[in-house]
Amino acid sequence: MRAALLNVLKSVASAWLLFLIAMSVFSILNIDFTITDVIYRFQGNAWAWKDTLITQDILHKGGKWLSLAMGLATLLLLILSTVVTRLKAYRTPLLYLFSATLLSALLVATIKHLVSMECPWDLVRYGGARDFIGLLSIRPSSMPASACFPAGHASAGYTWIALYFFFAAIRPHWRWAGLALGLGLGLTFGITQQFRGAHFLSHDLWTVMICWTVSFVLSRFLLPPSVH
C-alpha cells in the first residue's frame, strides 16, 4: 500500500512540476492577455457575446444542467447497482465515476472561493474597473474579493475526464471516447466563458489539471491495476 501511494505521489508531483513550468512560461509570454485581446477586439472592443442566447442560456446555464443530469444519472446507476444483479459488477467503477466527478467539482469550487482573481471583464484593460493582480502577487486589502479562478463552468465538463478511467475498467475500447467526451465538454464550456469575458485560458488549464489529478489519484485506489 505504501509503495502504491509513493508511486501515485511521484506521478502526480512530476505532472504538476511540468504543469507549473508551463504556467510560468504562459505568464512570462503574456499568453493569456494576447489571446483575450484578440477575443475582445473580435467583438468590437466589448463583451458583445456575454449575455447572448447561445453563450449565456444554452452553453452556460444549459451546460450546468447537462453536467448535473449526468451526475444524477451516475448516482442513480450507483444506487441501482446495489440491488440490480446485472449492475453489481459495475458498482465500484460507478462509485469511482461519481466520486471523481463530485470531488473535482467541489475542489474547483473551493479554490475559487479561497483564491481571489478577477475575470477579464472586471479589468480596466477590457472595459472594467479593476487592475490585474497576478496569482502570486500580493492583493491589496482594500480590493474586493473575486471568484474567477480557476474556471468553474469548465469544470462541469472537465470533471468527466474520469470517463476515461471508468471505461478503461469496464469497456477498455471506449476509454478514448470517454476522454474525448470529457475534454470536448470542458473545451466547449471553457471557450464559451472566454468569449463571454469570464475567464482567461490559463484558468481553464488549471481546471483541467485539477480534474485530471482527482480522476487519476482516485483511479489508482478504486479501480483495478489493469486500468493503468
N, C-alpha and C positions, 0 to 999 in steps of 0.2 A: 504494500500500500504506500509506504514511504517513497519507494523508488518511482512508483507511478506518479505520485504527487510532484516529485522533483522533475520528472520528465515534462509534465504539464507546465510547471513554472518556468522551466528552461525554454520551452517552445513559445510560451506567451511573452516572456521577457525579451526574447530575440525579435519577435514580431513587433513588439512595442518600441524597441530600440530603433528598428528600421523606420517605423512609422514616425517617431519623433524627429528623426533626422530629416525625413521627407517634409514634415511640417515646418521645420526650421528653414529649409530651402524655400518652401512656399512663402514664408514670412519675409525672408531676405529679398526675394524677387518680386514681392508685392503682387503675387498672382491673384489673390482674392480681389483686390481693387481693380486690377487690369480687366478681369472677366466681368465684374459688376459694372465697371464704367461702360463697357460695350453694351451690356443689357440695358442699362439706364439710358444711354444715348439712343439705342434702338427704339425705345418707347417715347422718344421725343423729350428727353431730359425730365421725365416724370415716371411715376409708377402707374402707368395707364392700365396695366393688367391686374392691379391689386385687388379690385373688387368685381371682376367680371364673372359672368355665369360659369364659364368653364374653369377658371382658376380658383375662384373662391367657393362656389357652391358645389360644383361637380368633383373637382380634383382635391380640394382641401377638405371641405366638410364630408363629401361623399367618400373620400379616401379613408377618413377616420372610421366611418360606419362600416366600410368594407373590411378593414382590419379587425374591428371589433366583432363583426359577424364571423369572420374566420376563427377568431379566438374562442368565441362561444361555441362554434361547431366543434372545435378541438376538445373543449371541455365536455361537451355532450357525449362525444365519442369515448372520451376517457371514462366518464361515468358509466356508460353502457358496457364498456369493456370489463367491468366488474361483475356483470350479470349475464351478458350475451356470450355464449360459448365461442362463436366464430370470431369474436373480437378480443378474446382473452390473450391471444398471442401478441396482440398489438398494444397491450396495456403499458408496458414500460416505454416503448417508443412514443406513445401518445403522452405519457407523463413527461417525458423529455421535451417534446414539442411544446406542450402547454407551459412548462416551467421556463424553458428558454425564451419563448416569446414574451411571457409576462415579465420575467426578470429583466430582459433587455429594455423593454418599455419603461419599467419602473426606474431602472438605473439612469437612463437618459433623462427622464423627468426629474429625478432627484438632483442630478448635476445641473440641470437648467435652473433650479431654484437655489443652488449653492454658489454658482458662478455667474456673476453679472457681466454681460456683454451686450452691446447694442446690436440691433438689426440694422441692415443698410438703410432702411427708410427712416431710421432715427438720426442719421448722421447729417451734419451740415453739408457735406460733400454731395449728398443725394436729396437735398431739399428739407432735411430735418433740422433739429435744433441742438444736437449734441456733438461733442468731439469724440473721435475714436480713441478708445482705451484698449490697448492690446491685452491678450490673455494673461501675460506675466507682468504687466505694468501695474503700478500702484494706483488704485482707483480713489479719486478724491471722495472724502466722506460726505461732502455736500451733494454728490451726484446720485440721483435716484437709482434704485436697483432696476435691472432689466434682465429678462429671462429669454435671451435669444441664442444661447449656446448650451449644448450642441443642438442639432436640428431635430426638434421633437416630432414634427409631422413626418419627416423622412423615416423616423424610427418605426412608424406604423407599417412601413414596407420592409425596411432592412431587418426587422426582427425575424422575418420569415426566411432569412438566410438559413435558419435552423432546419428548414425543409431538406436541405442537402444532407444533413446527418440523419434526419428522420427517415428519408427514403433509402439512404445507404444501409440502414438497419433492416428495412422490410422489403424494399424493391430497389436493389442497387442500380439497375439500369435507368431508374427515374431520378437519380440523385442530381444530375446536371440540370434536368428540367426544374427540379425544386429550387436549385440555386438560381437559375435564370428567373424564376418567378419572384423570389425574394429581392434579387438585385433590380429586376425590372420595376417592381412596385416602388422600391426605395428611390430609384432614379427618377421615376415619374413624379413622385411626391416631392422629391428634393428639388428637381429642376423647376417645378411649379412654384415652389416657395422662393427660389432665387429670382424668378421672373416677377414675383409679387413684391420683391424687396425685403423679404422676411429673413433671408439667410445668405451668408457667403458660402462659396464652395467648400471651404475648409470645415465649416460647421457640419456639412454632410459627411465629409470624410471621417471626422471624429465619431459621428454616429455609426457609420459602417464599422469602424474599428471596435467600438464598444459592443455592438451587436454580435460581431464575429467572435469576440473574446468570450462573451457569455455562452454562445452556442457551442464553441469549441471546448471550453472547460467542462460544461455540463455533459457533453457527449462522451468525454473521457471517463466520466464516473457513472453515467446512467445507461450507456449503450455498449454493446459487445465490442471487443477489440477489433473484430473484422471490419468495423466501420472505418477505422483509421488505417 
